[in-house]
Amino acid sequence: MDYILAPSILSADFKVLGEQMKLTEDNGAKYLHFDVMDGMFVPSISFGMPVLKSIHNATDQVMDAHLMVQEPIRYVEAFKEAGADIVTIHLEACEDVNATIAKIRECGMKVGLSICPETPVSKVEDLLKDIDMLLIMSVHPGFGGQKFIPESLDKIREARKMITDQGLSVDIQVDGGIYQTNVKEVLDAGANIIVAGSAVFKGDPAENTKAMMEILKTYE
């Protein structure tokens, strides 16, 4: 299993975004997490396809688009054209989650499926065979800087057991409130892809990425 750091550019300094992305890549971050918020599924509004299109060639990192939007099926093709490699949708935001998953697959991208803190892992048990990555939100989506919800660890353990029991190789990504001080707990619970915003971009992105990667490397 690969252990991967996915810096969330929502916390980056957009004046020097390209430089900061490159610093994370040069220090071992294989993914770049791209948070899309529509002001409907979540209260905040972030950025969309034009930003992804302008940055996706700045590094060789995997473009990991997390769509916190209502009915994301409407935007799947546009995110493919903008350069997304993985599109993660929210179970709670889809009227027909199976059709949305099929659409992402049809466009040749990897499929991520996310659940909010209040959604039990059991809701995705029958969908695990159809996805590449399960994203467990360890904060409420839509706002940066929240504290990690401790109960998320039980959800990660439960999800990892389901995946193992079904004989699948689905990645577990965790997003929200993860820092050097608590990332080991998240990894020990069964996650292998860590989203980190403030933990990477507040301060020196190169040093912060390197420090997080040192921890992840001990799990490989």
C-alpha positions as CSV (number, residue, x, y, z in Angstrom):
1,M,0.0,0.0,0.0
2,D,1.3,3.4,-0.9
3,Y,1.4,6.1,1.8
4,I,0.7,9.5,0.1
5,L,0.6,13.1,1.2
6,A,-2.0,15.3,-0.5
7,P,-1.3,19.0,0.3
8,S,-4.5,21.0,0.1
9,I,-3.9,24.2,-1.8
10,L,-6.9,25.9,-0.1
11,S,-4.3,26.8,2.6
12,A,-1.6,27.9,0.1
13,D,-0.5,31.4,-0.7
14,F,-2.0,32.1,-4.1
15,K,0.4,34.9,-4.9
16,V,3.1,32.2,-5.2
17,L,0.9,29.1,-5.7
18,G,3.0,27.5,-8.5
19,E,6.2,27.8,-6.4
20,Q,4.5,26.3,-3.3
21,M,3.1,23.4,-5.3
22,K,6.6,22.7,-6.6
23,L,8.1,22.8,-3.1
24,T,5.6,20.1,-2.0
25,E,6.4,17.9,-5.0
26,D,10.1,18.3,-4.6
27,N,9.8,17.1,-1.0
28,G,7.8,14.0,-1.7
29,A,4.1,14.9,-1.9
30,K,2.6,12.8,-4.8
31,Y,-0.9,14.3,-4.8
32,L,-2.3,17.8,-4.8
33,H,-5.7,18.2,-3.1
34,F,-8.0,20.6,-4.9
35,D,-11.1,21.6,-2.8
36,V,-14.1,22.7,-4.8
37,M,-16.9,24.4,-2.9
38,D,-20.2,25.6,-4.4
39,G,-21.9,27.6,-1.6
40,M,-24.8,25.1,-1.7
41,F,-23.5,21.7,-0.4
42,V,-21.2,23.6,1.9
43,P,-21.6,27.3,2.9
44,S,-18.2,28.4,1.5
45,I,-17.2,29.1,-2.1
46,S,-13.7,28.3,-3.3
47,F,-12.4,27.8,-6.8
48,G,-13.2,25.7,-9.9
49,M,-12.2,24.5,-13.3
50,P,-10.3,27.5,-14.5
51,V,-7.9,27.4,-11.6
52,L,-7.3,23.7,-12.0
53,K,-6.7,24.1,-15.7
54,S,-4.1,26.9,-15.1
55,I,-2.1,24.9,-12.5
56,H,-2.3,21.3,-13.5
57,N,0.8,21.4,-15.7
58,A,2.9,23.2,-13.1
59,T,3.9,19.9,-11.4
60,D,3.7,16.2,-12.1
61,Q,1.5,15.6,-9.0
62,V,-1.7,13.7,-9.2
63,M,-4.6,16.3,-9.3
64,D,-7.0,15.1,-6.6
65,A,-10.3,17.1,-7.1
66,H,-12.6,17.0,-4.1
67,L,-16.0,18.2,-5.2
68,M,-18.0,19.6,-2.2
69,V,-20.8,20.5,-4.6
70,Q,-24.4,19.6,-5.0
71,E,-25.1,17.1,-7.9
72,P,-21.4,16.8,-9.0
73,I,-22.3,14.7,-12.0
74,R,-22.9,18.1,-13.7
75,Y,-19.2,18.9,-13.6
76,V,-17.4,15.6,-14.1
77,E,-16.6,16.1,-17.8
78,A,-15.4,19.7,-17.2
79,F,-13.0,18.5,-14.4
80,K,-11.6,15.9,-16.8
81,E,-11.0,18.6,-19.4
82,A,-9.4,20.8,-16.7
83,G,-6.8,18.2,-15.8
84,A,-8.2,16.2,-12.8
85,D,-6.8,12.7,-12.3
86,I,-9.1,11.7,-9.4
87,V,-12.6,13.1,-8.8
88,T,-14.0,12.7,-5.3
89,I,-17.8,13.2,-4.8
90,H,-19.8,13.3,-1.6
91,L,-22.4,10.5,-1.1
92,E,-24.6,13.1,0.6
93,A,-24.6,15.4,-2.5
94,C,-25.7,12.9,-5.1
95,E,-29.2,12.0,-6.1
96,D,-27.9,9.0,-8.0
97,V,-24.4,8.1,-6.7
98,N,-24.0,5.1,-8.9
99,A,-24.6,7.2,-12.1
100,T,-22.1,9.7,-10.8
101,I,-19.5,7.1,-10.1
102,A,-20.1,5.6,-13.6
103,K,-19.7,9.0,-15.2
104,I,-16.3,9.6,-13.5
105,R,-15.1,6.1,-14.6
106,E,-16.4,6.7,-18.2
107,C,-14.3,9.9,-18.3
108,G,-11.2,7.9,-17.5
109,M,-10.5,9.3,-14.0
110,K,-10.2,7.5,-10.7
111,V,-13.2,7.6,-8.4
112,G,-13.2,8.9,-4.9
113,L,-16.2,8.8,-2.6
114,S,-16.5,11.0,0.5
115,I,-18.6,10.9,3.6
116,C,-19.2,13.7,6.1
117,P,-18.6,13.2,9.9
118,E,-22.3,12.4,10.5
119,T,-22.6,9.7,7.8
120,P,-21.9,6.1,9.0
121,V,-19.4,4.1,7.1
122,S,-22.0,1.4,6.6
123,K,-23.7,3.7,4.0
124,V,-20.8,3.0,1.6
125,E,-20.2,-0.7,2.2
126,D,-21.9,-1.8,-1.1
127,L,-20.1,0.9,-3.1
128,L,-16.5,0.1,-2.1
129,K,-16.1,-2.3,-5.0
130,D,-16.9,0.5,-7.5
131,I,-14.4,3.1,-6.2
132,D,-10.7,3.7,-6.0
133,M,-10.6,5.8,-2.8
134,L,-12.8,6.5,0.2
135,L,-12.4,9.9,1.7
136,I,-13.4,10.1,5.4
137,M,-13.9,13.7,6.4
138,S,-12.5,14.3,9.9
139,V,-14.0,17.8,10.1
140,H,-17.2,19.2,8.7
141,P,-16.6,20.1,5.0
142,G,-16.5,23.7,4.0
143,F,-14.1,25.4,6.4
144,G,-10.4,25.2,7.0
145,G,-8.7,25.2,10.4
146,Q,-11.2,23.0,12.3
147,K,-10.1,20.5,14.9
148,F,-9.8,16.8,14.1
149,I,-13.0,14.9,15.2
150,P,-11.6,11.9,17.3
151,E,-14.5,9.6,16.4
152,S,-13.1,9.7,12.8
153,L,-10.5,7.1,13.9
154,D,-13.2,4.5,14.6
155,K,-14.7,5.2,11.1
156,I,-11.3,4.7,9.5
157,R,-10.8,1.4,11.3
158,E,-14.3,0.2,10.3
159,A,-13.7,1.2,6.7
160,R,-10.3,-0.5,6.5
161,K,-11.9,-3.7,7.9
162,M,-14.7,-3.6,5.3
163,I,-12.2,-3.1,2.5
164,T,-10.0,-6.0,3.7
165,D,-13.0,-8.2,4.3
166,Q,-14.1,-7.6,0.7
167,G,-10.6,-8.3,-0.6
168,L,-10.3,-4.8,-2.2
169,S,-7.4,-2.4,-2.5
170,V,-9.3,0.8,-2.0
171,D,-7.3,3.7,-0.6
172,I,-8.5,5.5,2.5
173,Q,-8.0,9.3,2.4
174,V,-8.6,11.4,5.5
175,D,-9.1,15.2,5.4
176,G,-9.4,17.7,8.2
177,G,-7.3,18.8,11.2
178,I,-4.3,16.6,10.5
179,Y,-0.9,17.7,11.7
180,Q,2.5,16.1,12.5
181,T,1.2,15.7,16.1
182,N,-1.8,13.4,15.2
183,V,-1.0,11.9,11.8
184,K,0.3,8.7,13.2
185,E,-3.0,8.0,14.9
186,V,-4.7,8.4,11.5
187,L,-2.2,6.1,9.8
188,D,-2.4,3.5,12.6
189,A,-6.2,3.4,12.1
190,G,-5.8,2.4,8.5
191,A,-5.6,5.5,6.3
192,N,-2.9,5.7,3.6
193,I,-3.6,9.1,2.0
194,I,-3.3,12.2,4.2
195,V,-4.8,15.6,3.2
196,A,-2.9,18.4,4.9
197,G,-3.6,22.1,4.4
198,S,-2.4,24.3,7.3
199,A,0.1,21.5,8.3
200,V,1.9,22.0,5.0
201,F,1.3,25.6,3.9
202,K,1.5,27.5,7.2
203,G,5.2,28.3,7.6
204,D,7.7,26.7,5.3
205,P,5.9,24.3,2.8
206,A,9.2,22.5,1.9
207,E,10.1,21.8,5.5
208,N,6.6,20.9,6.5
209,T,6.2,18.5,3.6
210,K,9.5,16.9,4.4
211,A,8.5,16.4,8.0
212,M,5.2,14.8,7.1
213,M,6.8,12.6,4.5
214,E,9.3,11.3,7.1
215,I,6.4,10.1,9.2
216,L,4.6,8.5,6.2
217,K,7.7,6.7,5.1
218,T,7.9,4.8,8.3
219,Y,4.7,3.0,7.3
220,E,5.8,1.8,3.9
